[in-house]
Amino acid sequence: MKFAQLSAFAAALMLSSLVMAEGGGDRTFERMMTANDRSVELFVAKEKAAGSPVVANEKKDDTSRDL
């Protein structure tokens, strides 16, 4: 009985270390956000070159809502 409890405890420790290991999701998210920022910069540069106004309003007023 003691061996079974010890084995179950060791298995739980090994399993928890595998579950908590980083799977690369943070790096993937960082690459995705970097690519998104770059594409927005390219879009704004292209729109400015075309002469059409680009509206970038980061300030919220009373009429704006969060979705």
PQR file with spaces between the fields and no chain letter, atoms N, CA, C, O and H, PARSE charges and radii, in Angstrom:
ATOM       1  N    MET     1       0.822   -1.186    0.000 -0.4000 1.5000
ATOM       2  CA   MET     1       0.000    0.000    0.000 -0.0000 2.0000
ATOM       3  C    MET     1       0.865    1.249    0.000  0.5500 1.7000
ATOM       4  O    MET     1       0.561    2.224   -0.687 -0.5500 1.4000
ATOM       5  N    LYS     2       1.924    1.217    0.758 -0.4000 1.5000
ATOM       6  CA   LYS     2       2.822    2.358    0.833 -0.0000 2.0000
ATOM       7  C    LYS     2       3.466    2.618   -0.536  0.5500 1.7000
ATOM       8  O    LYS     2       3.638    3.768   -0.941 -0.5500 1.4000
ATOM       9  H    LYS     2       2.171    0.425    1.316  0.4000 1.0000
ATOM      10  N    PHE     3       3.822    1.532   -1.244 -0.4000 1.5000
ATOM      11  CA   PHE     3       4.448    1.665   -2.561 -0.0000 2.0000
ATOM      12  C    PHE     3       3.455    2.280   -3.564  0.5500 1.7000
ATOM      13  O    PHE     3       3.841    3.102   -4.395 -0.5500 1.4000
ATOM      14  H    PHE     3       3.683    0.598   -0.915  0.4000 1.0000
ATOM      15  N    ALA     4       2.203    1.887   -3.486 -0.4000 1.5000
ATOM      16  CA   ALA     4       1.197    2.413   -4.403 -0.0000 2.0000
ATOM      17  C    ALA     4       0.988    3.908   -4.167  0.5500 1.7000
ATOM      18  O    ALA     4       0.870    4.674   -5.123 -0.5500 1.4000
ATOM      19  H    ALA     4       1.889    1.219   -2.811  0.4000 1.0000
ATOM      20  N    GLN     5       0.943    4.325   -2.912 -0.4000 1.5000
ATOM      21  CA   GLN     5       0.773    5.743   -2.606 -0.0000 2.0000
ATOM      22  C    GLN     5       1.978    6.544   -3.075  0.5500 1.7000
ATOM      23  O    GLN     5       1.832    7.632   -3.632 -0.5500 1.4000
ATOM      24  H    GLN     5       1.039    3.703   -2.135  0.4000 1.0000
ATOM      25  N    LEU     6       3.170    6.002   -2.849 -0.4000 1.5000
ATOM      26  CA   LEU     6       4.382    6.677   -3.274 -0.0000 2.0000
ATOM      27  C    LEU     6       4.439    6.789   -4.799  0.5500 1.7000
ATOM      28  O    LEU     6       4.840    7.819   -5.340 -0.5500 1.4000
ATOM      29  H    LEU     6       3.289    5.118   -2.397  0.4000 1.0000
ATOM      30  N    SER     7       4.036    5.725   -5.478 -0.4000 1.5000
ATOM      31  CA   SER     7       4.022    5.738   -6.944 -0.0000 2.0000
ATOM      32  C    SER     7       3.006    6.752   -7.472  0.5500 1.7000
ATOM      33  O    SER     7       3.289    7.468   -8.433 -0.5500 1.4000
ATOM      34  H    SER     7       3.710    4.888   -5.039  0.4000 1.0000
ATOM      35  N    ALA     8       1.838    6.817   -6.857 -0.4000 1.5000
ATOM      36  CA   ALA     8       0.819    7.770   -7.287 -0.0000 2.0000
ATOM      37  C    ALA     8       1.287    9.195   -7.058  0.5500 1.7000
ATOM      38  O    ALA     8       1.038   10.066   -7.892 -0.5500 1.4000
ATOM      39  H    ALA     8       1.608    6.236   -6.077  0.4000 1.0000
ATOM      40  N    PHE     9       1.959    9.449   -5.947 -0.4000 1.5000
ATOM      41  CA   PHE     9       2.483   10.786   -5.663 -0.0000 2.0000
ATOM      42  C    PHE     9       3.548   11.179   -6.681  0.5500 1.7000
ATOM      43  O    PHE     9       3.556   12.309   -7.169 -0.5500 1.4000
ATOM      44  H    PHE     9       2.161    8.742   -5.270  0.4000 1.0000
ATOM      45  N    ALA    10       4.452   10.243   -7.005 -0.4000 1.5000
ATOM      46  CA   ALA    10       5.502   10.525   -7.987 -0.0000 2.0000
ATOM      47  C    ALA    10       4.892   10.777   -9.363  0.5500 1.7000
ATOM      48  O    ALA    10       5.336   11.674  -10.079 -0.5500 1.4000
ATOM      49  H    ALA    10       4.445    9.325   -6.609  0.4000 1.0000
ATOM      50  N    ALA    11       3.893   10.005   -9.736 -0.4000 1.5000
ATOM      51  CA   ALA    11       3.239   10.196  -11.030 -0.0000 2.0000
ATOM      52  C    ALA    11       2.542   11.557  -11.084  0.5500 1.7000
ATOM      53  O    ALA    11       2.568   12.229  -12.115 -0.5500 1.4000
ATOM      54  H    ALA    11       3.532    9.276   -9.155  0.4000 1.0000
ATOM      55  N    ALA    12       1.919   11.964   -9.970 -0.4000 1.5000
ATOM      56  CA   ALA    12       1.247   13.269   -9.934 -0.0000 2.0000
ATOM      57  C    ALA    12       2.259   14.404  -10.079  0.5500 1.7000
ATOM      58  O    ALA    12       1.984   15.395  -10.755 -0.5500 1.4000
ATOM      59  H    ALA    12       1.898   11.418   -9.133  0.4000 1.0000
ATOM      60  N    LEU    13       3.415   14.268   -9.456 -0.4000 1.5000
ATOM      61  CA   LEU    13       4.448   15.301   -9.594 -0.0000 2.0000
ATOM      62  C    LEU    13       4.957   15.392  -11.023  0.5500 1.7000
ATOM      63  O    LEU    13       5.135   16.490  -11.551 -0.5500 1.4000
ATOM      64  H    LEU    13       3.638   13.463   -8.907  0.4000 1.0000
ATOM      65  N    MET    14       5.192   14.246  -11.654 -0.4000 1.5000
ATOM      66  CA   MET    14       5.683   14.258  -13.040 -0.0000 2.0000
ATOM      67  C    MET    14       4.630   14.828  -13.981  0.5500 1.7000
ATOM      68  O    MET    14       4.956   15.595  -14.887 -0.5500 1.4000
ATOM      69  H    MET    14       5.048   13.354  -11.225  0.4000 1.0000
ATOM      70  N    LEU    15       3.384   14.462  -13.775 -0.4000 1.5000
ATOM      71  CA   LEU    15       2.315   14.957  -14.633 -0.0000 2.0000
ATOM      72  C    LEU    15       2.138   16.469  -14.485  0.5500 1.7000
ATOM      73  O    LEU    15       1.927   17.169  -15.476 -0.5500 1.4000
ATOM      74  H    LEU    15       3.119   13.839  -13.040  0.4000 1.0000
ATOM      75  N    SER    16       2.224   16.968  -13.267 -0.4000 1.5000
ATOM      76  CA   SER    16       2.046   18.408  -13.070 -0.0000 2.0000
ATOM      77  C    SER    16       3.181   19.205  -13.705  0.5500 1.7000
ATOM      78  O    SER    16       2.956   20.314  -14.190 -0.5500 1.4000
ATOM      79  H    SER    16       2.396   16.400  -12.463  0.4000 1.0000
ATOM      80  N    SER    17       4.395   18.658  -13.711 -0.4000 1.5000
ATOM      81  CA   SER    17       5.500   19.374  -14.350 -0.0000 2.0000
ATOM      82  C    SER    17       5.327   19.413  -15.857  0.5500 1.7000
ATOM      83  O    SER    17       5.730   20.380  -16.503 -0.5500 1.4000
ATOM      84  H    SER    17       4.577   17.757  -13.317  0.4000 1.0000
ATOM      85  N    LEU    18       4.733   18.373  -16.423 -0.4000 1.5000
ATOM      86  CA   LEU    18       4.480   18.370  -17.868 -0.0000 2.0000
ATOM      87  C    LEU    18       3.356   19.331  -18.236  0.5500 1.7000
ATOM      88  O    LEU    18       3.409   19.983  -19.278 -0.5500 1.4000
ATOM      89  H    LEU    18       4.405   17.588  -15.899  0.4000 1.0000
ATOM      90  N    VAL    19       2.354   19.416  -17.392 -0.4000 1.5000
ATOM      91  CA   VAL    19       1.222   20.290  -17.669 -0.0000 2.0000
ATOM      92  C    VAL    19       1.628   21.752  -17.581  0.5500 1.7000
ATOM      93  O    VAL    19       1.149   22.570  -18.367 -0.5500 1.4000
ATOM      94  H    VAL    19       2.311   18.886  -16.545  0.4000 1.0000
ATOM      95  N    MET    20       2.488   22.093  -16.655 -0.4000 1.5000
ATOM      96  CA   MET    20       2.871   23.475  -16.443 -0.0000 2.0000
ATOM      97  C    MET    20       3.984   23.943  -17.379  0.5500 1.7000
ATOM      98  O    MET    20       4.329   25.125  -17.369 -0.5500 1.4000
ATOM      99  H    MET    20       2.877   21.428  -16.017  0.4000 1.0000
ATOM     100  N    ALA    21       4.552   23.049  -18.183 -0.4000 1.5000
ATOM     101  CA   ALA    21       5.632   23.433  -19.081 -0.0000 2.0000
ATOM     102  C    ALA    21       5.096   24.365  -20.167  0.5500 1.7000
ATOM     103  O    ALA    21       3.962   24.218  -20.623 -0.5500 1.4000
ATOM     104  H    ALA    21       4.271   22.089  -18.190  0.4000 1.0000
ATOM     105  N    GLU    22       5.914   25.310  -20.566 -0.4000 1.5000
ATOM     106  CA   GLU    22       5.518   26.263  -21.601 -0.0000 2.0000
ATOM     107  C    GLU    22       5.540   25.565  -22.950  0.5500 1.7000
ATOM     108  O    GLU    22       6.504   24.882  -23.294 -0.5500 1.4000
ATOM     109  H    GLU    22       6.835   25.430  -20.196  0.4000 1.0000
ATOM     110  N    GLY    23       4.494   25.741  -23.690 -0.4000 1.5000
ATOM     111  CA   GLY    23       4.389   25.087  -24.987 -0.0000 2.0000
ATOM     112  C    GLY    23       4.752   25.997  -26.139  0.5500 1.7000
ATOM     113  O    GLY    23       4.534   25.618  -27.289 -0.5500 1.4000
ATOM     114  H    GLY    23       3.711   26.296  -23.410  0.4000 1.0000
ATOM     115  N    GLY    24       5.285   27.157  -25.898 -0.4000 1.5000
ATOM     116  CA   GLY    24       5.642   28.064  -26.978 -0.0000 2.0000
ATOM     117  C    GLY    24       4.529   29.029  -27.331  0.5500 1.7000
ATOM     118  O    GLY    24       4.661   29.808  -28.275 -0.5500 1.4000
ATOM     119  H    GLY    24       5.462   27.465  -24.963  0.4000 1.0000
ATOM     120  N    GLY    25       3.447   28.989  -26.597 -0.4000 1.5000
ATOM     121  CA   GLY    25       2.319   29.871  -26.896 -0.0000 2.0000
ATOM     122  C    GLY    25       2.663   31.340  -26.733  0.5500 1.7000
ATOM     123  O    GLY    25       2.179   32.180  -27.491 -0.5500 1.4000
ATOM     124  H    GLY    25       3.339   28.357  -25.831  0.4000 1.0000
ATOM     125  N    ASP    26       3.491   31.655  -25.755 -0.4000 1.5000
ATOM     126  CA   ASP    26       3.877   33.055  -25.545 -0.0000 2.0000
ATOM     127  C    ASP    26       4.684   33.582  -26.719  0.5500 1.7000
ATOM     128  O    ASP    26       4.481   34.713  -27.162 -0.5500 1.4000
ATOM     129  H    ASP    26       3.884   30.972  -25.139  0.4000 1.0000
ATOM     130  N    ARG    27       5.591   32.768  -27.217 -0.4000 1.5000
ATOM     131  CA   ARG    27       6.398   33.205  -28.376 -0.0000 2.0000
ATOM     132  C    ARG    27       5.523   33.362  -29.607  0.5500 1.7000
ATOM     133  O    ARG    27       5.697   34.303  -30.381 -0.5500 1.4000
ATOM     134  H    ARG    27       5.756   31.850  -26.857  0.4000 1.0000
ATOM     135  N    THR    28       4.591   32.451  -29.790 -0.4000 1.5000
ATOM     136  CA   THR    28       3.694   32.536  -30.941 -0.0000 2.0000
ATOM     137  C    THR    28       2.832   33.787  -30.858  0.5500 1.7000
ATOM     138  O    THR    28       2.647   34.484  -31.856 -0.5500 1.4000
ATOM     139  H    THR    28       4.449   31.686  -29.162  0.4000 1.0000
ATOM     140  N    PHE    29       2.305   34.072  -29.676 -0.4000 1.5000
ATOM     141  CA   PHE    29       1.486   35.273  -29.494 -0.0000 2.0000
ATOM     142  C    PHE    29       2.305   36.530  -29.751  0.5500 1.7000
ATOM     143  O    PHE    29       1.816   37.470  -30.378 -0.5500 1.4000
ATOM     144  H    PHE    29       2.455   33.506  -28.866  0.4000 1.0000
ATOM     145  N    GLU    30       3.541   36.557  -29.276 -0.4000 1.5000
ATOM     146  CA   GLU    30       4.402   37.720  -29.493 -0.0000 2.0000
ATOM     147  C    GLU    30       4.678   37.926  -30.983  0.5500 1.7000
ATOM     148  O    GLU    30       4.654   39.057  -31.468 -0.5500 1.4000
ATOM     149  H    GLU    30       3.938   35.794  -28.767  0.4000 1.0000
ATOM     150  N    ARG    31       4.940   36.834  -31.710 -0.4000 1.5000
ATOM     151  CA   ARG    31       5.156   36.956  -33.162 -0.0000 2.0000
ATOM     152  C    ARG    31       3.896   37.452  -33.857  0.5500 1.7000
ATOM     153  O    ARG    31       3.972   38.273  -34.772 -0.5500 1.4000
ATOM     154  H    ARG    31       4.960   35.915  -31.316  0.4000 1.0000
ATOM     155  N    MET    32       2.735   36.958  -33.427 -0.4000 1.5000
ATOM     156  CA   MET    32       1.482   37.379  -34.035 -0.0000 2.0000
ATOM     157  C    MET    32       1.243   38.869  -33.807  0.5500 1.7000
ATOM     158  O    MET    32       0.838   39.578  -34.729 -0.5500 1.4000
ATOM     159  H    MET    32       2.673   36.292  -32.684  0.4000 1.0000
ATOM     160  N    MET    33       1.487   39.349  -32.593 -0.4000 1.5000
ATOM     161  CA   MET    33       1.278   40.763  -32.298 -0.0000 2.0000
ATOM     162  C    MET    33       2.282   41.639  -33.045  0.5500 1.7000
ATOM     163  O    MET    33       1.931   42.730  -33.496 -0.5500 1.4000
ATOM     164  H    MET    33       1.816   38.773  -31.844  0.4000 1.0000
ATOM     165  N    THR    34       3.516   41.181  -33.181 -0.4000 1.5000
ATOM     166  CA   THR    34       4.519   41.936  -33.933 -0.0000 2.0000
ATOM     167  C    THR    34       4.123   42.039  -35.401  0.5500 1.7000
ATOM     168  O    THR    34       4.241   43.104  -36.008 -0.5500 1.4000
ATOM     169  H    THR    34       3.802   40.295  -32.815  0.4000 1.0000
ATOM     170  N    ALA    35       3.656   40.939  -35.965 -0.4000 1.5000
ATOM     171  CA   ALA    35       3.216   40.954  -37.359 -0.0000 2.0000
ATOM     172  C    ALA    35       2.000   41.862  -37.535  0.5500 1.7000
ATOM     173  O    ALA    35       1.891   42.561  -38.542 -0.5500 1.4000
ATOM     174  H    ALA    35       3.560   40.074  -35.472  0.4000 1.0000
ATOM     175  N    ASN    36       1.099   41.858  -36.575 -0.4000 1.5000
ATOM     176  CA   ASN    36      -0.078   42.724  -36.644 -0.0000 2.0000
ATOM     177  C    ASN    36       0.321   44.191  -36.577  0.5500 1.7000
ATOM     178  O    ASN    36      -0.186   45.005  -37.349 -0.5500 1.4000
ATOM     179  H    ASN    36       1.187   41.290  -35.757  0.4000 1.0000
ATOM     180  N    ASP    37       1.218   44.536  -35.671 -0.4000 1.5000
ATOM     181  CA   ASP    37       1.677   45.926  -35.570 -0.0000 2.0000
ATOM     182  C    ASP    37       2.341   46.370  -36.863  0.5500 1.7000
ATOM     183  O    ASP    37       2.117   47.485  -37.335 -0.5500 1.4000
ATOM     184  H    ASP    37       1.630   43.875  -35.044  0.4000 1.0000
ATOM     185  N    ARG    38       3.150   45.500  -37.428 -0.4000 1.5000
ATOM     186  CA   ARG    38       3.837   45.831  -38.686 -0.0000 2.0000
ATOM     187  C    ARG    38       2.843   46.038  -39.827  0.5500 1.7000
ATOM     188  O    ARG    38       2.995   46.957  -40.631 -0.5500 1.4000
ATOM     189  H    ARG    38       3.332   44.594  -37.045  0.4000 1.0000
ATOM     190  N    SER    39       1.828   45.180  -39.893 -0.4000 1.5000
ATOM     191  CA   SER    39       0.850   45.328  -40.973 -0.0000 2.0000
ATOM     192  C    SER    39       0.033   46.607  -40.817  0.5500 1.7000
ATOM     193  O    SER    39      -0.329   47.236  -41.811 -0.5500 1.4000
ATOM     194  H    SER    39       1.705   44.433  -39.240  0.4000 1.0000
ATOM     195  N    VAL    40      -0.258   46.992  -39.581 -0.4000 1.5000
ATOM     196  CA   VAL    40      -0.983   48.251  -39.352 -0.0000 2.0000
ATOM     197  C    VAL    40      -0.112   49.431  -39.765  0.5500 1.7000
ATOM     198  O    VAL    40      -0.605   50.381  -40.374 -0.5500 1.4000
ATOM     199  H    VAL    40       0.036   46.480  -38.774  0.4000 1.0000
ATOM     200  N    GLU    41       1.175   49.381  -39.439 -0.4000 1.5000
ATOM     201  CA   GLU    41       2.078   50.462  -39.848 -0.0000 2.0000
ATOM     202  C    GLU    41       2.157   50.570  -41.363  0.5500 1.7000
ATOM     203  O    GLU    41       2.148   51.673  -41.910 -0.5500 1.4000
ATOM     204  H    GLU    41       1.575   48.610  -38.945  0.4000 1.0000
ATOM     205  N    LEU    42       2.235   49.438  -42.041 -0.4000 1.5000
ATOM     206  CA   LEU    42       2.276   49.459  -43.507 -0.0000 2.0000
ATOM     207  C    LEU    42       0.977   49.994  -44.094  0.5500 1.7000
ATOM     208  O    LEU    42       0.999   50.736  -45.076 -0.5500 1.4000
ATOM     209  H    LEU    42       2.242   48.542  -41.597  0.4000 1.0000
ATOM     210  N    PHE    43      -0.149   49.624  -43.505 -0.4000 1.5000
ATOM     211  CA   PHE    43      -1.436   50.114  -43.978 -0.0000 2.0000
ATOM     212  C    PHE    43      -1.538   51.626  -43.827  0.5500 1.7000
ATOM     213  O    PHE    43      -1.967   52.321  -44.748 -0.5500 1.4000
ATOM     214  H    PHE    43      -0.167   49.021  -42.708  0.4000 1.0000
ATOM     215  N    VAL    44      -1.141   52.131  -42.663 -0.4000 1.5000
ATOM     216  CA   VAL    44      -1.211   53.575  -42.428 -0.0000 2.0000
ATOM     217  C    VAL    44      -0.288   54.310  -43.390  0.5500 1.7000
ATOM     218  O    VAL    44      -0.656   55.359  -43.919 -0.5500 1.4000
ATOM     219  H    VAL    44      -0.792   51.566  -41.915  0.4000 1.0000
ATOM     220  N    ALA    45       0.897   53.776  -43.621 -0.4000 1.5000
ATOM     221  CA   ALA    45       1.827   54.424  -44.554 -0.0000 2.0000
ATOM     222  C    ALA    45       1.261   54.432  -45.969  0.5500 1.7000
ATOM     223  O    ALA    45       1.398   55.415  -46.696 -0.5500 1.4000
ATOM     224  H    ALA    45       1.196   52.924  -43.191  0.4000 1.0000
ATOM     225  N    LYS    46       0.621   53.322  -46.353 -0.4000 1.5000
ATOM     226  CA   LYS    46       0.032   53.251  -47.689 -0.0000 2.0000
ATOM     227  C    LYS    46      -1.132   54.221  -47.830  0.5500 1.7000
ATOM     228  O    LYS    46      -1.282   54.859  -48.872 -0.5500 1.4000
ATOM     229  H    LYS    46       0.510   52.524  -45.761  0.4000 1.0000
ATOM     230  N    GLU    47      -1.954   54.339  -46.796 -0.4000 1.5000
ATOM     231  CA   GLU    47      -3.088   55.256  -46.861 -0.0000 2.0000
ATOM     232  C    GLU    47      -2.635   56.709  -46.871  0.5500 1.7000
ATOM     233  O    GLU    47      -3.235   57.541  -47.551 -0.5500 1.4000
ATOM     234  H    GLU    47      -1.832   53.820  -45.950  0.4000 1.0000
ATOM     235  N    LYS    48      -1.584   57.020  -46.126 -0.4000 1.5000
ATOM     236  CA   LYS    48      -1.067   58.392  -46.136 -0.0000 2.0000
ATOM     237  C    LYS    48      -0.485   58.727  -47.502  0.5500 1.7000
ATOM     238  O    LYS    48      -0.626   59.852  -47.980 -0.5500 1.4000
ATOM     239  H    LYS    48      -1.096   56.344  -45.574  0.4000 1.0000
ATOM     240  N    ALA    49       0.173   57.750  -48.133 -0.4000 1.5000
ATOM     241  CA   ALA    49       0.741   57.990  -49.461 -0.0000 2.0000
ATOM     242  C    ALA    49      -0.365   58.179  -50.489  0.5500 1.7000
ATOM     243  O    ALA    49      -0.194   58.931  -51.449 -0.5500 1.4000
ATOM     244  H    ALA    49       0.288   56.836  -47.745  0.4000 1.0000
ATOM     245  N    ALA    50      -1.486   57.512  -50.305 -0.4000 1.5000
ATOM     246  CA   ALA    50      -2.599   57.640  -51.244 -0.0000 2.0000
ATOM     247  C    ALA    50      -3.334   58.965  -51.061  0.5500 1.7000
ATOM     248  O    ALA    50      -4.090   59.377  -51.941 -0.5500 1.4000
ATOM     249  H    ALA    50      -1.625   56.901  -49.525  0.4000 1.0000
ATOM     250  N    GLY    51      -3.125   59.628  -49.946 -0.4000 1.5000
ATOM     251  CA   GLY    51      -3.735   60.925  -49.731 -0.0000 2.0000
ATOM     252  C    GLY    51      -5.053   60.886  -49.005  0.5500 1.7000
ATOM     253  O    GLY    51      -5.627   61.938  -48.724 -0.5500 1.4000
ATOM     254  H    GLY    51      -2.511   59.293  -49.231  0.4000 1.0000
ATOM     255  N    SER    52      -5.553   59.714  -48.692 -0.4000 1.5000
ATOM     256  CA   SER    52      -6.816   59.652  -47.966 -0.0000 2.0000
ATOM     257  C    SER    52      -6.548   59.767  -46.469  0.5500 1.7000
ATOM     258  O    SER    52      -5.530   59.284  -45.973 -0.5500 1.4000
ATOM     259  H    SER    52      -5.087   58.859  -48.920  0.4000 1.0000
ATOM     260  N    PRO    53      -7.457   60.400  -45.766 -0.5600 1.5000
ATOM     261  CA   PRO    53      -7.222   60.596  -44.324  0.2800 2.0000
ATOM     262  C    PRO    53      -7.335   59.284  -43.539  0.5500 1.7000
ATOM     263  O    PRO    53      -8.203   58.454  -43.808 -0.5500 1.4000
ATOM     264  N    VAL    54      -6.456   59.124  -42.587 -0.4000 1.5000
ATOM     265  CA   VAL    54      -6.485   57.971  -41.705 -0.0000 2.0000
ATOM     266  C    VAL    54      -6.857   58.470  -40.322  0.5500 1.7000
ATOM     267  O    VAL    54      -6.196   59.349  -39.769 -0.5500 1.4000
ATOM     268  H    VAL    54      -5.751   59.799  -42.368  0.4000 1.0000
ATOM     269  N    VAL    55      -7.906   57.913  -39.773 -0.4000 1.5000
ATOM     270  CA   VAL    55      -8.375   58.346  -38.459 -0.0000 2.0000
ATOM     271  C    VAL    55      -7.882   57.356  -37.425  0.5500 1.7000
ATOM     272  O    VAL    55      -8.202   56.169  -37.481 -0.5500 1.4000
ATOM     273  H    VAL    55      -8.444   57.199  -40.222  0.4000 1.0000
ATOM     274  N    ALA    56      -7.101   57.852  -36.482 -0.4000 1.5000
ATOM     275  CA   ALA    56      -6.622   57.027  -35.382 -0.0000 2.0000
ATOM     276  C    ALA    56      -7.019   57.719  -34.096  0.5500 1.7000
ATOM     277  O    ALA    56      -6.302   58.592  -33.605 -0.5500 1.4000
ATOM     278  H    ALA    56      -6.840   58.816  -36.436  0.4000 1.0000
ATOM     279  N    ASN    57      -8.158   57.335  -33.550 -0.4000 1.5000
ATOM     280  CA   ASN    57      -8.679   57.970  -32.355 -0.0000 2.0000
ATOM     281  C    ASN    57      -8.592   56.990  -31.200  0.5500 1.7000
ATOM     282  O    ASN    57      -9.327   56.003  -31.168 -0.5500 1.4000
ATOM     283  H    ASN    57      -8.741   56.626  -33.948  0.4000 1.0000
ATOM     284  N    GLU    58      -7.709   57.248  -30.256 -0.4000 1.5000
ATOM     285  CA   GLU    58      -7.558   56.369  -29.117 -0.0000 2.0000
ATOM     286  C    GLU    58      -8.304   56.895  -27.903  0.5500 1.7000
ATOM     287  O    GLU    58      -8.432   56.193  -26.900 -0.5500 1.4000
ATOM     288  H    GLU    58      -7.112   58.050  -30.281  0.4000 1.0000
ATOM     289  N    LYS    59      -8.802   58.135  -27.985 -0.4000 1.5000
ATOM     290  CA   LYS    59      -9.515   58.725  -26.864 -0.0000 2.0000
ATOM     291  C    LYS    59     -10.984   58.338  -26.950  0.5500 1.7000
ATOM     292  O    LYS    59     -11.590   58.416  -28.019 -0.5500 1.4000
ATOM     293  H    LYS    59      -8.698   58.706  -28.800  0.4000 1.0000
ATOM     294  N    LYS    60     -11.552   57.921  -25.828 -0.4000 1.5000
ATOM     295  CA   LYS    60     -12.963   57.564  -25.808 -0.0000 2.0000
ATOM     296  C    LYS    60     -13.772   58.763  -25.344  0.5500 1.7000
ATOM     297  O    LYS    60     -13.328   59.549  -24.507 -0.5500 1.4000
ATOM     298  H    LYS    60     -11.059   57.858  -24.960  0.4000 1.0000
ATOM     299  N    ASP    61     -14.954   58.884  -25.897 -0.4000 1.5000
ATOM     300  CA   ASP    61     -15.848   59.932  -25.444 -0.0000 2.0000
ATOM     301  C    ASP    61     -17.097   59.298  -24.822  0.5500 1.7000
ATOM     302  O    ASP    61     -17.148   58.086  -24.614 -0.5500 1.4000
ATOM     303  H    ASP    61     -15.315   58.245  -26.576  0.4000 1.0000
ATOM     304  N    ASP    62     -18.084   60.117  -24.534 -0.4000 1.5000
ATOM     305  CA   ASP    62     -19.278   59.615  -23.859 -0.0000 2.0000
ATOM     306  C    ASP    62     -20.126   58.706  -24.749  0.5500 1.7000
ATOM     307  O    ASP    62     -20.892   57.888  -24.241 -0.5500 1.4000
ATOM     308  H    ASP    62     -18.042   61.102  -24.703  0.4000 1.0000
ATOM     309  N    THR    63     -20.001   58.838  -26.051 -0.4000 1.5000
ATOM     310  CA   THR    63     -20.843   58.045  -26.941 -0.0000 2.0000
ATOM     311  C    THR    63     -20.237   56.697  -27.293  0.5500 1.7000
ATOM     312  O    THR    63     -20.938   55.841  -27.831 -0.5500 1.4000
ATOM     313  H    THR    63     -19.379   59.503  -26.464  0.4000 1.0000
ATOM     314  N    SER    64     -18.953   56.477  -27.007 -0.4000 1.5000
ATOM     315  CA   SER    64     -18.341   55.207  -27.351 -0.0000 2.0000
ATOM     316  C    SER    64     -18.598   54.176  -26.263  0.5500 1.7000
ATOM     317  O    SER    64     -18.704   54.500  -25.081 -0.5500 1.4000
ATOM     318  H    SER    64     -18.383   57.173  -26.570  0.4000 1.0000
ATOM     319  N    ARG    65     -18.693   52.932  -26.695 -0.4000 1.5000
ATOM     320  CA   ARG    65     -18.962   51.848  -25.754 -0.0000 2.0000
ATOM     321  C    ARG    65     -17.933   50.734  -25.961  0.5500 1.7000
ATOM     322  O    ARG    65     -17.379   50.583  -27.050 -0.5500 1.4000
ATOM     323  H    ARG    65     -18.606   52.668  -27.656  0.4000 1.0000
ATOM     324  N    ASP    66     -17.685   49.961  -24.906 -0.4000 1.5000
ATOM     325  CA   ASP    66     -16.881   48.764  -25.013 -0.0000 2.0000
ATOM     326  C    ASP    66     -17.795   47.630  -25.445  0.5500 1.7000
ATOM     327  O    ASP    66     -18.934   47.529  -24.989 -0.5500 1.4000
ATOM     328  H    ASP    66     -18.134   50.084  -24.022  0.4000 1.0000
ATOM     329  N    LEU    67     -17.294   46.789  -26.317 -0.4000 1.5000
ATOM     330  CA   LEU    67     -18.108   45.651  -26.767 -0.0000 2.0000
ATOM     331  C    LEU    67     -17.930   44.477  -25.868  0.5500 1.7000
ATOM     332  O    LEU    67     -18.537   43.430  -26.092 -0.5500 1.4000
ATOM     333  H    LEU    67     -16.369   46.871  -26.687  0.4000 1.0000
